[in-house]
């Protein structure tokens, strides 16, 4: 996929998230509070582009992570969209056999 097509795909994928869970934007550009958030976002999109999983698989896990957070924290105190994003991505990678929890831990520790 060409470099110019990537922003279009990212836009298509994120626009499907819709409403309250859409990634934060400023002047149409994605905005991340911390560098790891942008990396997690990019990894999820890149793996989907490479057919490691279907976008709907990731999206359903993200929705489940957000719902689980809301159940554990009714006041939504401490909510982080990208912590839910990262947790959904980690679970999906484990479930698909792409990498193990230990491998993810090792990669995170090296960061």
N, C-alpha and C positions, 0 to 999 in steps of 0.2 A: 504494500500500500504506500502510496506516495506521501511525502511529508505534508503536502497541501491538503490531502484528503483527511488526515488525522483530525484537524480541528472540526471538520464537518461531522465525522463519525462521533467524536466526543460530544458535539452539540446534539446530535440525534439521540445518542444514548442517554445523556443527562436530561434532555427534554422529556423523555419517557418517564422519568422519575416523578415529575409533576409536583405541583403545589408546595406544601410545607416541607417536603423532604428534598427539594431541589438544592443542588450545591449553591453556596453563596456566590454572588456575582457583584461586580462593580463595573459600571460602564460596559456590560456584556462580557467581561473577562472573569474567569474563575478566580476566586480569592480564597487563599488558605491562611489560617492563623499560624500554622507551624509548617516547616519544610516537609516533615514526615507525612502530613496530610496530602500534599501534592504528589508525593511519591506513591502513597497508597492508592490514590485516585488513578495515577498513570499506570501503575502495575495492573490494576483491575481491568482497565480499558485495553492495555496492550495484550494481556492474556486472552481476553475475549476476542480481540482482532485476530489472534493466532489460533483461534478455535479451540482453546484449552477448555472452554465451557461456553454455554449459551448465556447471553445476557440475562435472560429471564431466570436462570438458575441463581445468578448472583443477586439480582433484584429481589427475588423472593426471600433469600437469606438476609439481605439487608433489612427488609421490612420486618422479618422475624426478630432480628437483633434489636431494632428500635422498639418493637412491641415488648420484648423481654425487659429492656431497660425501663420502659414506662411502668411495667408491672412491679418491678423491684423498687422503683422510685416514683411514686404517684405524683409528687410535686415537680418532677422532671429536673430536680436539682442536680447539677453536675453533668447534665446531658452534653455529649459530644457526638455530633453526627459522624465525624471521621473515626472515632473510637468504635462506633457501631459498624462503620464501613470496613475498618481493618479486621474486626472480629468476624464479620460475615465472610470476608475474603479468606481469612485463615481457615475457617471451618470448611469453606468450599474447596480450598486447595487440599486439605486433609481428606475430605470425603471423596474427592476425585482421584486420590492417590498421587497427586502431583508432587506433594512433599509432606513430610511428617511434622508433627508438632515440635519434635526435637530439632529438626532442620530449620523450622521457622524461628524457634528460640535462638539457635546459633546465629542465624542471619541478623536477628534483631540485636543480639549482644555485640555483634561486630560493627553495628552502625554507630 
